[in-house]
């Protein structure tokens, strides 16, 4: 049980490092700016709902989860 938890934490930590490196060098500029993301700006307020970005992330995470389930 603890061995699986440790492996999971290492995987999450590694993924966070990779995402941090990508963000630092500007390789995630598309993130949140896809067609279909809703952005409404008023005089004193703003509303942002990145629906397309959330769908893309959901698909990517589902594919990764299914790959890990097989192993």
Chimera marker file (.cmm) of the C-alpha trace (Angstrom):
<marker_set name="trace">
<marker id="1" x="0.000" y="0.000" z="0.000" r="1" g="1" b="0" radius="0.5"/>
<marker id="2" x="2.695" y="2.509" z="0.954" r="1" g="1" b="0" radius="0.5"/>
<marker id="3" x="4.796" y="1.603" z="-2.057" r="1" g="1" b="0" radius="0.5"/>
<marker id="4" x="1.954" y="2.499" z="-4.422" r="1" g="1" b="0" radius="0.5"/>
<marker id="5" x="1.364" y="5.779" z="-2.598" r="1" g="1" b="0" radius="0.5"/>
<marker id="6" x="5.045" y="6.667" z="-2.866" r="1" g="1" b="0" radius="0.5"/>
<marker id="7" x="5.090" y="5.933" z="-6.581" r="1" g="1" b="0" radius="0.5"/>
<marker id="8" x="1.988" y="8.039" z="-7.094" r="1" g="1" b="0" radius="0.5"/>
<marker id="9" x="3.487" y="10.975" z="-5.217" r="1" g="1" b="0" radius="0.5"/>
<marker id="10" x="6.687" y="10.727" z="-7.258" r="1" g="1" b="0" radius="0.5"/>
<marker id="11" x="4.660" y="10.732" z="-10.470" r="1" g="1" b="0" radius="0.5"/>
<marker id="12" x="2.641" y="13.772" z="-9.411" r="1" g="1" b="0" radius="0.5"/>
<marker id="13" x="5.805" y="15.600" z="-8.347" r="1" g="1" b="0" radius="0.5"/>
<marker id="14" x="7.497" y="14.841" z="-11.662" r="1" g="1" b="0" radius="0.5"/>
<marker id="15" x="4.470" y="16.057" z="-13.586" r="1" g="1" b="0" radius="0.5"/>
<marker id="16" x="4.434" y="19.300" z="-11.604" r="1" g="1" b="0" radius="0.5"/>
<marker id="17" x="8.121" y="19.863" z="-12.362" r="1" g="1" b="0" radius="0.5"/>
<marker id="18" x="7.547" y="19.333" z="-16.093" r="1" g="1" b="0" radius="0.5"/>
<marker id="19" x="4.530" y="21.669" z="-16.097" r="1" g="1" b="0" radius="0.5"/>
<marker id="20" x="6.534" y="24.279" z="-14.184" r="1" g="1" b="0" radius="0.5"/>
<marker id="21" x="9.382" y="24.146" z="-16.699" r="1" g="1" b="0" radius="0.5"/>
<marker id="22" x="6.955" y="24.456" z="-19.620" r="1" g="1" b="0" radius="0.5"/>
<marker id="23" x="5.235" y="27.434" z="-17.979" r="1" g="1" b="0" radius="0.5"/>
<marker id="24" x="8.533" y="29.157" z="-17.178" r="1" g="1" b="0" radius="0.5"/>
<marker id="25" x="9.699" y="29.094" z="-20.793" r="1" g="1" b="0" radius="0.5"/>
<marker id="26" x="6.325" y="30.169" z="-22.204" r="1" g="1" b="0" radius="0.5"/>
<marker id="27" x="5.431" y="26.892" z="-23.875" r="1" g="1" b="0" radius="0.5"/>
<marker id="28" x="1.939" y="26.952" z="-22.374" r="1" g="1" b="0" radius="0.5"/>
<marker id="29" x="0.851" y="30.209" z="-24.029" r="1" g="1" b="0" radius="0.5"/>
<marker id="30" x="-2.117" y="28.479" z="-25.654" r="1" g="1" b="0" radius="0.5"/>
<marker id="31" x="-3.417" y="27.423" z="-22.238" r="1" g="1" b="0" radius="0.5"/>
<marker id="32" x="-6.676" y="29.254" z="-21.600" r="1" g="1" b="0" radius="0.5"/>
<marker id="33" x="-6.789" y="30.966" z="-24.988" r="1" g="1" b="0" radius="0.5"/>
<marker id="34" x="-8.350" y="28.307" z="-27.199" r="1" g="1" b="0" radius="0.5"/>
<marker id="35" x="-11.316" y="28.977" z="-29.477" r="1" g="1" b="0" radius="0.5"/>
<marker id="36" x="-14.449" y="28.360" z="-27.440" r="1" g="1" b="0" radius="0.5"/>
<marker id="37" x="-13.089" y="29.782" z="-24.182" r="1" g="1" b="0" radius="0.5"/>
<marker id="38" x="-15.576" y="32.375" z="-22.969" r="1" g="1" b="0" radius="0.5"/>
<marker id="39" x="-14.237" y="35.777" z="-21.957" r="1" g="1" b="0" radius="0.5"/>
<marker id="40" x="-16.497" y="38.742" z="-21.194" r="1" g="1" b="0" radius="0.5"/>
<marker id="41" x="-15.018" y="42.031" z="-20.028" r="1" g="1" b="0" radius="0.5"/>
<marker id="42" x="-17.148" y="44.878" z="-18.731" r="1" g="1" b="0" radius="0.5"/>
<marker id="43" x="-16.200" y="48.292" z="-17.428" r="1" g="1" b="0" radius="0.5"/>
<marker id="44" x="-15.745" y="47.170" z="-13.842" r="1" g="1" b="0" radius="0.5"/>
<marker id="45" x="-15.744" y="43.389" z="-14.090" r="1" g="1" b="0" radius="0.5"/>
<marker id="46" x="-14.534" y="40.438" z="-16.070" r="1" g="1" b="0" radius="0.5"/>
<marker id="47" x="-15.789" y="36.886" z="-16.509" r="1" g="1" b="0" radius="0.5"/>
<marker id="48" x="-13.623" y="34.092" z="-17.862" r="1" g="1" b="0" radius="0.5"/>
<marker id="49" x="-14.721" y="30.495" z="-18.437" r="1" g="1" b="0" radius="0.5"/>
<marker id="50" x="-12.123" y="28.333" z="-20.252" r="1" g="1" b="0" radius="0.5"/>
<marker id="51" x="-14.519" y="25.566" z="-21.308" r="1" g="1" b="0" radius="0.5"/>
<marker id="52" x="-12.528" y="24.353" z="-24.328" r="1" g="1" b="0" radius="0.5"/>
<marker id="53" x="-9.301" y="24.267" z="-22.335" r="1" g="1" b="0" radius="0.5"/>
<marker id="54" x="-11.014" y="22.225" z="-19.610" r="1" g="1" b="0" radius="0.5"/>
<marker id="55" x="-12.313" y="19.727" z="-22.195" r="1" g="1" b="0" radius="0.5"/>
<marker id="56" x="-8.824" y="19.317" z="-23.697" r="1" g="1" b="0" radius="0.5"/>
<marker id="57" x="-7.269" y="18.785" z="-20.253" r="1" g="1" b="0" radius="0.5"/>
<marker id="58" x="-9.991" y="16.275" z="-19.365" r="1" g="1" b="0" radius="0.5"/>
<marker id="59" x="-9.317" y="14.258" z="-22.526" r="1" g="1" b="0" radius="0.5"/>
<marker id="60" x="-5.552" y="14.267" z="-21.912" r="1" g="1" b="0" radius="0.5"/>
<marker id="61" x="-5.959" y="13.180" z="-18.279" r="1" g="1" b="0" radius="0.5"/>
<marker id="62" x="-8.433" y="10.443" z="-19.276" r="1" g="1" b="0" radius="0.5"/>
<marker id="63" x="-5.981" y="9.033" z="-21.822" r="1" g="1" b="0" radius="0.5"/>
<marker id="64" x="-3.147" y="9.092" z="-19.262" r="1" g="1" b="0" radius="0.5"/>
<marker id="65" x="-5.328" y="7.449" z="-16.596" r="1" g="1" b="0" radius="0.5"/>
<marker id="66" x="-6.365" y="4.679" z="-19.014" r="1" g="1" b="0" radius="0.5"/>
<marker id="67" x="-2.734" y="4.040" z="-19.944" r="1" g="1" b="0" radius="0.5"/>
<marker id="68" x="-1.780" y="3.654" z="-16.284" r="1" g="1" b="0" radius="0.5"/>
<marker id="69" x="-4.757" y="1.376" z="-15.590" r="1" g="1" b="0" radius="0.5"/>
<marker id="70" x="-3.440" y="-1.121" z="-18.140" r="1" g="1" b="0" radius="0.5"/>
<marker id="71" x="-0.074" y="-1.404" z="-16.370" r="1" g="1" b="0" radius="0.5"/>
<link id1="1" id2="2" r="1" g="1" b="0" radius="0.2"/>
<link id1="2" id2="3" r="1" g="1" b="0" radius="0.2"/>
<link id1="3" id2="4" r="1" g="1" b="0" radius="0.2"/>
<link id1="4" id2="5" r="1" g="1" b="0" radius="0.2"/>
<link id1="5" id2="6" r="1" g="1" b="0" radius="0.2"/>
<link id1="6" id2="7" r="1" g="1" b="0" radius="0.2"/>
<link id1="7" id2="8" r="1" g="1" b="0" radius="0.2"/>
<link id1="8" id2="9" r="1" g="1" b="0" radius="0.2"/>
<link id1="9" id2="10" r="1" g="1" b="0" radius="0.2"/>
<link id1="10" id2="11" r="1" g="1" b="0" radius="0.2"/>
<link id1="11" id2="12" r="1" g="1" b="0" radius="0.2"/>
<link id1="12" id2="13" r="1" g="1" b="0" radius="0.2"/>
<link id1="13" id2="14" r="1" g="1" b="0" radius="0.2"/>
<link id1="14" id2="15" r="1" g="1" b="0" radius="0.2"/>
<link id1="15" id2="16" r="1" g="1" b="0" radius="0.2"/>
<link id1="16" id2="17" r="1" g="1" b="0" radius="0.2"/>
<link id1="17" id2="18" r="1" g="1" b="0" radius="0.2"/>
<link id1="18" id2="19" r="1" g="1" b="0" radius="0.2"/>
<link id1="19" id2="20" r="1" g="1" b="0" radius="0.2"/>
<link id1="20" id2="21" r="1" g="1" b="0" radius="0.2"/>
<link id1="21" id2="22" r="1" g="1" b="0" radius="0.2"/>
<link id1="22" id2="23" r="1" g="1" b="0" radius="0.2"/>
<link id1="23" id2="24" r="1" g="1" b="0" radius="0.2"/>
<link id1="24" id2="25" r="1" g="1" b="0" radius="0.2"/>
<link id1="25" id2="26" r="1" g="1" b="0" radius="0.2"/>
<link id1="26" id2="27" r="1" g="1" b="0" radius="0.2"/>
<link id1="27" id2="28" r="1" g="1" b="0" radius="0.2"/>
<link id1="28" id2="29" r="1" g="1" b="0" radius="0.2"/>
<link id1="29" id2="30" r="1" g="1" b="0" radius="0.2"/>
<link id1="30" id2="31" r="1" g="1" b="0" radius="0.2"/>
<link id1="31" id2="32" r="1" g="1" b="0" radius="0.2"/>
<link id1="32" id2="33" r="1" g="1" b="0" radius="0.2"/>
<link id1="33" id2="34" r="1" g="1" b="0" radius="0.2"/>
<link id1="34" id2="35" r="1" g="1" b="0" radius="0.2"/>
<link id1="35" id2="36" r="1" g="1" b="0" radius="0.2"/>
<link id1="36" id2="37" r="1" g="1" b="0" radius="0.2"/>
<link id1="37" id2="38" r="1" g="1" b="0" radius="0.2"/>
<link id1="38" id2="39" r="1" g="1" b="0" radius="0.2"/>
<link id1="39" id2="40" r="1" g="1" b="0" radius="0.2"/>
<link id1="40" id2="41" r="1" g="1" b="0" radius="0.2"/>
<link id1="41" id2="42" r="1" g="1" b="0" radius="0.2"/>
<link id1="42" id2="43" r="1" g="1" b="0" radius="0.2"/>
<link id1="43" id2="44" r="1" g="1" b="0" radius="0.2"/>
<link id1="44" id2="45" r="1" g="1" b="0" radius="0.2"/>
<link id1="45" id2="46" r="1" g="1" b="0" radius="0.2"/>
<link id1="46" id2="47" r="1" g="1" b="0" radius="0.2"/>
<link id1="47" id2="48" r="1" g="1" b="0" radius="0.2"/>
<link id1="48" id2="49" r="1" g="1" b="0" radius="0.2"/>
<link id1="49" id2="50" r="1" g="1" b="0" radius="0.2"/>
<link id1="50" id2="51" r="1" g="1" b="0" radius="0.2"/>
<link id1="51" id2="52" r="1" g="1" b="0" radius="0.2"/>
<link id1="52" id2="53" r="1" g="1" b="0" radius="0.2"/>
<link id1="53" id2="54" r="1" g="1" b="0" radius="0.2"/>
<link id1="54" id2="55" r="1" g="1" b="0" radius="0.2"/>
<link id1="55" id2="56" r="1" g="1" b="0" radius="0.2"/>
<link id1="56" id2="57" r="1" g="1" b="0" radius="0.2"/>
<link id1="57" id2="58" r="1" g="1" b="0" radius="0.2"/>
<link id1="58" id2="59" r="1" g="1" b="0" radius="0.2"/>
<link id1="59" id2="60" r="1" g="1" b="0" radius="0.2"/>
<link id1="60" id2="61" r="1" g="1" b="0" radius="0.2"/>
<link id1="61" id2="62" r="1" g="1" b="0" radius="0.2"/>
<link id1="62" id2="63" r="1" g="1" b="0" radius="0.2"/>
<link id1="63" id2="64" r="1" g="1" b="0" radius="0.2"/>
<link id1="64" id2="65" r="1" g="1" b="0" radius="0.2"/>
<link id1="65" id2="66" r="1" g="1" b="0" radius="0.2"/>
<link id1="66" id2="67" r="1" g="1" b="0" radius="0.2"/>
<link id1="67" id2="68" r="1" g="1" b="0" radius="0.2"/>
<link id1="68" id2="69" r="1" g="1" b="0" radius="0.2"/>
<link id1="69" id2="70" r="1" g="1" b="0" radius="0.2"/>
<link id1="70" id2="71" r="1" g="1" b="0" radius="0.2"/>
</marker_set>
